[in-house]
């Protein structure tokens, strides 16, 4: 099947549109407005380092909960052929919690944290089942390309809505709004509506390979637990798969932490809020073609080579950020990250998909997401605690460098094991 034919097939387009849908949360809420609004509105008056700690605590706690549940959820969904139904449940949860952020009053940081944690669970929980559907919509030889296509649409869709939301905050009167704060709160509702609307094609046009016949809820749970125990033993038989999961655990920790904490870090350095928002938009629109290009490159050359490029760039950018002093450097960092962020995410997903048994995608992608979420527990906590102990947001960023280096080393071992099983 030609490249064009793959990318225009209805299941692939419908699947990729879900990335367009939920990336609005990742961009407008998670990376953009929530850290700023949390610091300036819901946690107003608190010390900068305390707010960094609170934000790290929220991100880390929600990630830990999901990490514990991810493999079990995937196994249960596989047994009942219910990955799409699970995706619908987590999507509804994420949408509802995001919309509810609109109603949180100033200073009520506890409620904001609780709803954000719930929305994050909906987002990341849904990703377990969304990622696993890659093997249902794409031929195996096209995993890199289709995975990159999904991420590229995510960057574009998230960027488009984020640009509108930023315009609303900069010129609220044009939209009939009283203030920038009201514009930010309305943006949370817009994200929920966007997420729900563009998720619909997936539920209409994507099918999944059936699991065993639908066994009923309780039996599916029991069978899922039994399957999960078996898979723990099975993973140990695949050295390359196990090493890749460990590598992914480390390097994606750095990626996710930078995504979640970059704006908060820029604010701690005293950069203007508008400049930080512009940097996020730069990342989105650079990431759109870059993710698609790296998907094509991974298919044509080497998937692992693209991942190594991403790890190298992230390592250099992290070190650079420690010594950053000018907002123009922040823009440069945004461009560099935009070039490789989608690449490292999409190629990791497609490479993992090529390693797993085809009949248990939900469960194995549950392990994949579990490693990512356990990693996201470590990064925010490390940055938050280091910031509290040292009183320096710059020093806290250095804790991420060792994660990229360790992940790269383990990835080398995984590559060697693939060549010499």
C-alpha positions as CSV (number, residue, x, y, z in Angstrom):
1,X,0.0,0.0,0.0
2,X,1.4,3.4,-1.0
3,X,2.2,6.1,1.6
4,X,-0.6,8.3,0.3
5,X,-3.1,5.5,0.4
6,X,-2.3,4.6,4.0
7,X,-2.6,8.2,5.2
8,X,-6.0,8.8,3.5
9,X,-7.7,5.6,4.6
10,X,-10.7,6.3,6.8
11,X,-9.6,4.4,9.9
12,X,-6.1,6.0,9.9
13,X,-7.6,9.5,9.5
14,X,-10.2,8.9,12.2
15,X,-7.5,7.5,14.5
16,X,-5.2,10.4,13.9
17,X,-8.0,12.9,14.5
18,X,-8.2,11.7,18.1
19,X,-4.6,13.1,18.5
20,X,-5.9,16.4,17.0
21,X,-8.7,16.2,19.6
22,X,-6.9,15.5,22.8
23,X,-3.8,17.5,22.0
24,X,-5.9,20.6,22.8
25,X,-5.7,19.5,26.5
26,X,-1.9,18.8,26.3
27,X,-1.3,22.2,24.8
28,X,-3.8,24.7,26.1
29,X,-4.3,23.2,29.5
30,X,-1.3,21.0,30.5
31,X,1.6,22.9,28.9
32,X,0.0,26.4,28.5
33,X,-2.6,27.9,30.7
34,X,-2.8,25.6,33.7
35,X,0.7,26.2,35.0
36,X,0.3,30.0,34.5
37,X,-3.2,30.2,35.9
38,X,-2.3,27.9,38.8
39,X,0.6,30.2,39.8
40,X,-1.2,33.6,39.2
41,X,-4.8,32.8,40.1
42,X,-5.4,29.6,42.0
43,X,-2.1,29.7,44.0
44,X,-1.7,33.5,44.1
45,X,0.4,34.8,46.9
46,X,2.4,31.6,47.5
47,X,6.2,31.5,47.1
48,X,7.4,30.5,43.7
49,X,9.2,27.4,44.9
50,X,6.1,26.3,46.9
51,X,3.9,26.6,43.7
52,X,6.5,24.6,41.8
53,X,6.3,21.9,44.5
54,X,2.4,21.9,44.4
55,X,2.4,21.6,40.6
56,X,4.9,18.8,40.7
57,X,2.9,17.1,43.4
58,X,-0.3,17.2,41.3
59,X,1.4,15.9,38.2
60,X,3.3,13.2,40.0
61,X,0.3,11.9,42.0
62,X,-2.0,11.6,38.9
63,X,0.8,9.9,37.0
64,X,1.4,7.4,39.8
65,X,-2.2,6.4,40.0
66,X,-2.4,5.8,36.3
67,X,0.9,3.9,36.2
68,X,-0.4,1.4,38.8
69,X,-3.6,0.8,36.8
70,X,-2.3,0.9,33.2
71,X,-1.3,-2.7,32.6
72,X,-4.3,-4.1,34.3
73,X,-6.7,-1.8,32.4
74,X,-5.0,-2.9,29.1
75,X,-5.3,-6.6,30.0
76,X,-9.0,-6.3,30.9
77,X,-9.7,-4.4,27.7
78,X,-7.9,-7.0,25.6
79,X,-9.8,-9.9,27.1
80,X,-13.1,-8.2,26.4
81,X,-12.2,-6.6,23.1
82,X,-13.1,-3.3,24.8
83,X,-10.2,-1.0,24.1
84,X,-12.5,1.5,22.3
85,X,-15.1,1.4,25.1
86,X,-12.3,2.1,27.6
87,X,-11.1,5.0,25.5
88,X,-14.6,6.4,25.5
89,X,-14.8,6.3,29.3
90,X,-11.5,8.0,29.8
91,X,-12.3,10.6,27.2
92,X,-15.6,11.4,28.9
93,X,-13.7,11.7,32.2
94,X,-11.1,14.0,30.8
95,X,-13.6,16.2,29.0
96,X,-15.8,16.6,32.1
97,X,-12.9,17.5,34.5
98,X,-11.5,20.0,32.0
99,X,-14.8,21.8,31.6
100,X,-15.2,21.9,35.4
101,X,-12.0,23.9,35.8
102,X,-14.0,26.9,34.6
103,X,-16.0,26.9,37.8
104,X,-13.0,26.9,40.3
105,X,-12.7,30.2,42.2
106,X,-9.6,32.3,42.7
107,X,-7.4,30.9,45.5
108,X,-9.0,27.5,45.5
109,X,-5.8,25.7,44.4
110,X,-6.9,22.4,46.0
111,X,-10.0,22.1,43.8
112,X,-8.0,23.2,40.7
113,X,-5.4,20.5,41.5
114,X,-8.0,17.8,42.1
115,X,-9.9,18.5,38.8
116,X,-6.6,18.8,36.9
117,X,-5.5,15.5,38.2
118,X,-8.7,13.9,37.1
119,X,-8.5,15.5,33.7
120,X,-4.9,14.3,33.4
121,X,-6.0,10.7,34.3
122,X,-8.6,10.9,31.5
123,X,-6.0,12.2,29.1
124,X,-3.2,9.7,29.9
125,X,-5.6,6.8,30.6
126,X,-7.2,7.3,27.2
127,X,-3.7,7.2,25.6
128,X,-3.2,3.6,26.7
129,X,-6.0,2.5,24.4
130,X,-5.5,5.1,21.7
131,X,-1.8,4.1,21.3
132,X,-2.8,0.4,21.2
133,X,-5.1,1.0,18.3
134,X,-2.1,1.8,16.1
135,X,-1.8,-1.9,15.4
136,X,-5.4,-2.1,14.3
137,X,-5.5,0.8,11.8
138,X,-2.0,0.5,10.3
139,X,0.0,-2.2,8.4
140,X,3.0,-3.2,10.4
141,X,5.4,-1.8,7.8
142,X,3.8,1.6,8.1
143,X,3.8,2.0,11.9
144,X,6.4,4.8,11.9
145,X,4.5,6.8,9.2
146,X,1.1,6.4,10.8
147,X,2.3,7.1,14.3
148,X,4.1,10.3,13.0
149,X,0.9,11.3,11.2
150,X,-1.1,11.1,14.4
151,X,1.4,13.3,16.3
152,X,1.7,15.8,13.5
153,X,-2.1,16.3,13.5
154,X,-1.9,16.6,17.3
155,X,0.6,19.4,17.0
156,X,-1.4,21.2,14.4
157,X,-4.8,20.8,16.1
158,X,-3.5,21.6,19.5
159,X,-1.7,24.6,18.1
160,X,-4.7,26.0,16.2
161,X,-7.0,26.0,19.3
162,X,-4.2,27.3,21.5
163,X,-3.6,30.2,19.1
164,X,-7.3,31.1,19.3
165,X,-7.2,30.8,23.1
166,X,-4.1,33.0,23.3
167,X,-5.7,35.6,21.1
168,X,-8.7,35.6,23.6
169,X,-6.4,36.3,26.5
170,X,-4.6,39.1,24.8
171,X,-7.7,40.8,23.5
172,X,-10.6,39.6,25.7
173,X,-12.9,42.6,24.8
174,X,-12.9,41.5,21.1
175,X,-14.6,38.3,22.3
176,X,-17.0,40.0,24.6
177,X,-15.0,38.9,27.7
178,X,-14.3,41.0,30.8
179,X,-10.7,40.0,31.4
180,X,-7.9,37.8,30.5
181,X,-8.8,35.6,33.5
182,X,-12.2,35.0,32.1
183,X,-10.7,34.2,28.7
184,X,-8.5,31.5,30.3
185,X,-11.4,30.0,32.2
186,X,-13.5,29.9,29.0
187,X,-10.6,28.3,27.2
188,X,-10.9,25.3,29.5
189,X,-14.5,24.8,28.3
190,X,-13.4,25.2,24.7
191,X,-10.8,22.5,25.1
192,X,-13.4,20.1,26.5
193,X,-15.7,20.8,23.6
194,X,-12.9,20.4,21.0
195,X,-11.7,17.1,22.6
196,X,-15.2,15.7,22.6
197,X,-16.1,16.8,19.0
198,X,-13.0,15.6,17.2
199,X,-12.9,12.3,19.1
200,X,-16.2,11.2,17.5
201,X,-14.7,9.9,14.1
202,X,-12.6,7.4,16.0
203,X,-15.6,5.9,17.7
204,X,-17.5,5.8,14.4
205,X,-14.8,4.5,12.0
206,X,-12.1,2.6,13.9
207,X,-12.5,-1.1,14.7
208,X,-10.3,-3.3,16.8
209,X,-9.1,-6.8,16.4
210,X,-11.5,-8.8,18.7
211,X,-10.2,-10.3,21.9
212,X,-11.8,-13.4,23.3
213,X,-15.6,-13.4,23.2
214,X,-17.1,-10.8,25.6
215,X,-16.9,-12.6,29.0
216,X,-18.8,-10.1,31.1
217,X,-17.3,-7.5,33.4
218,X,-16.3,-9.6,36.4
219,X,-14.9,-12.4,34.4
220,X,-13.0,-10.0,32.2
221,X,-11.3,-8.6,35.3
222,X,-10.3,-12.0,36.5
223,X,-9.0,-13.0,33.1
224,X,-7.2,-9.7,32.8
225,X,-5.4,-10.2,36.1
226,X,-4.4,-13.8,35.1
227,X,-3.2,-12.5,31.7
228,X,-1.3,-9.7,33.4
229,X,0.6,-12.1,35.6
230,X,1.5,-14.2,32.7
231,X,2.7,-11.3,30.7
232,X,5.1,-10.2,33.5
233,X,6.8,-13.5,33.0
234,X,6.6,-13.2,29.2
235,X,8.2,-9.8,29.1
236,X,11.3,-11.2,30.8
237,X,11.8,-13.6,27.9
238,X,12.2,-10.6,25.5
239,X,15.5,-8.9,26.4
240,X,15.2,-6.2,23.8
241,X,11.6,-5.4,24.8
242,X,12.5,-5.2,28.5
243,X,15.6,-3.0,27.8
244,X,13.6,-0.7,25.6
245,X,10.9,-0.3,28.3
246,X,13.6,0.6,30.8
247,X,15.2,3.1,28.4
248,X,11.8,4.6,27.6
249,X,11.1,4.9,31.3
250,X,14.1,7.2,31.7
251,X,14.2,9.3,28.6
252,X,10.5,9.9,28.4
253,X,10.6,11.1,32.0
254,X,12.7,14.0,30.8
255,X,10.4,14.7,27.8
256,X,7.2,14.6,29.9
257,X,8.6,16.7,32.7
258,X,9.9,19.4,30.3
259,X,6.4,19.5,28.6
260,X,4.7,19.9,32.0
261,X,7.2,22.3,33.7
262,X,8.7,24.4,30.9
263,X,6.3,27.3,31.4
264,X,6.6,27.2,35.1
265,X,10.4,27.2,34.7
266,X,10.3,30.2,32.4
267,X,8.0,32.1,34.8
268,X,10.5,31.3,37.7
269,X,13.2,32.9,35.6
270,X,11.1,36.1,35.2
271,X,10.3,35.8,31.5
272,X,7.0,37.6,30.4
273,X,4.0,35.3,30.3
274,X,3.2,36.4,26.7
275,X,6.7,35.3,25.6
276,X,6.2,31.9,27.1
277,X,2.9,31.5,25.3
278,X,4.6,32.4,22.0
279,X,7.3,29.8,22.7
280,X,4.6,27.1,23.1
281,X,3.0,28.1,19.8
282,X,6.4,27.9,18.1
283,X,6.8,24.4,19.4
284,X,3.4,23.4,18.2
285,X,3.8,24.6,14.7
286,X,7.4,23.4,14.3
287,X,6.3,20.1,15.6
288,X,3.6,19.6,13.0
289,X,5.9,19.0,10.0
290,X,8.8,17.7,12.1
291,X,6.7,14.7,13.5
292,X,5.5,13.8,10.0
293,X,9.0,14.1,8.6
294,X,10.5,11.9,11.3
295,X,7.8,9.3,10.8
296,X,8.7,9.1,7.1
297,X,12.4,9.1,8.0
298,X,12.0,6.3,10.5
299,X,10.2,4.2,7.9
300,X,12.9,4.9,5.3
301,X,16.0,4.5,7.5
302,X,16.0,3.7,11.2
303,X,13.4,4.1,13.9
304,X,16.0,3.9,16.6
305,X,18.2,6.5,14.9
306,X,15.4,9.0,15.1
307,X,15.0,8.3,18.8
308,X,18.7,8.8,19.4
309,X,18.6,12.1,17.7
310,X,15.7,13.2,19.9
311,X,17.5,12.1,23.1
312,X,20.7,14.0,22.1
313,X,18.8,17.2,21.3
314,X,16.9,17.0,24.6
315,X,20.1,16.5,26.6
316,X,21.8,19.6,25.0
317,X,18.6,21.7,25.4
318,X,18.3,20.8,29.1
319,X,21.9,21.8,29.8
320,X,21.4,25.0,27.7
321,X,18.3,25.9,29.7
322,X,20.2,25.8,33.0
323,X,22.3,28.8,31.9
324,X,19.5,30.6,30.0
325,X,19.2,34.3,30.7
326,X,17.3,35.9,27.7
327,X,13.8,35.2,26.5
328,X,15.2,34.8,22.9
329,X,17.1,31.8,24.1
330,X,13.7,30.4,25.3
331,X,12.4,30.8,21.8
332,X,15.5,29.0,20.4
333,X,14.8,26.2,22.9
334,X,11.2,26.0,21.7
335,X,12.3,25.6,18.1
336,X,14.8,22.8,19.1
337,X,12.2,20.9,21.1
338,X,9.6,21.3,18.4
339,X,11.9,19.6,15.9
340,X,12.3,16.4,18.0
341,X,9.4,16.2,20.6
342,X,6.9,14.6,18.2
343,X,9.7,12.5,16.7
344,X,10.8,10.9,20.0
345,X,7.2,10.3,21.0
346,X,5.9,8.9,17.7
347,X,8.9,6.7,16.9
348,X,9.0,5.3,20.5
349,X,5.3,4.3,20.0
350,X,5.8,2.7,16.6
351,X,9.1,0.9,17.7
352,X,7.3,-0.6,20.7
353,X,4.4,-1.6,18.5
354,X,6.8,-3.6,16.3
355,X,8.2,-5.5,19.3
356,X,4.9,-6.7,20.9
357,X,2.6,-9.7,20.3
358,X,-0.1,-8.7,17.9
359,X,-2.9,-10.3,20.0
360,X,-2.3,-8.3,23.2
361,X,-1.8,-4.7,22.2
362,X,-3.9,-3.1,25.0
363,X,-2.0,-5.0,27.7
364,X,1.5,-4.3,26.3
365,X,0.7,-0.7,25.6
366,X,-0.5,-0.6,29.2
367,X,3.1,-1.6,30.2
368,X,4.4,1.1,27.8
369,X,2.2,3.8,29.4
370,X,3.0,2.5,32.8
371,X,6.7,3.1,32.3
372,X,5.9,6.6,30.9
373,X,3.7,7.4,33.9
374,X,6.2,6.1,36.5
375,X,8.8,8.2,34.8
376,X,6.5,11.2,35.0
377,X,6.2,10.6,38.8
378,X,10.0,10.9,39.1
379,X,10.7,14.0,37.0
380,X,8.2,16.5,38.5
381,X,9.0,15.3,42.1
382,X,12.8,15.7,41.4
383,X,12.4,19.2,40.1
384,X,10.0,20.2,42.8
385,X,12.0,18.8,45.7
386,X,15.3,20.1,44.3
387,X,13.8,23.6,43.8
388,X,12.6,23.6,47.5
389,X,16.0,22.3,48.8
390,X,18.2,24.6,46.8
391,X,15.9,27.6,46.3
392,X,16.8,27.5,42.6
393,X,14.7,26.5,39.7
394,X,17.8,26.4,37.5
395,X,19.5,23.7,39.6
396,X,16.3,21.6,39.6
397,X,16.5,21.2,35.8
398,X,19.9,19.5,36.0
399,X,18.2,16.4,37.5
400,X,16.8,15.6,34.1
401,X,20.1,15.3,32.2
402,X,21.0,12.0,33.9
403,X,17.6,10.6,32.8
404,X,18.4,11.3,29.1
405,X,21.9,9.9,29.3
406,X,20.7,6.7,31.2
407,X,17.9,6.2,28.7
408,X,20.2,6.5,25.7
409,X,22.6,4.0,27.2
410,X,19.8,1.5,27.8
411,X,18.5,2.1,24.3
412,X,22.0,1.1,22.9
413,X,21.7,-2.1,24.8
414,X,18.2,-2.7,23.5
415,X,19.4,-2.2,19.9
416,X,22.2,-4.7,20.4
417,X,19.8,-7.2,21.8
418,X,17.5,-6.8,18.8
419,X,20.4,-7.5,16.5
420,X,21.7,-10.4,18.7
421,X,18.7,-12.0,20.4
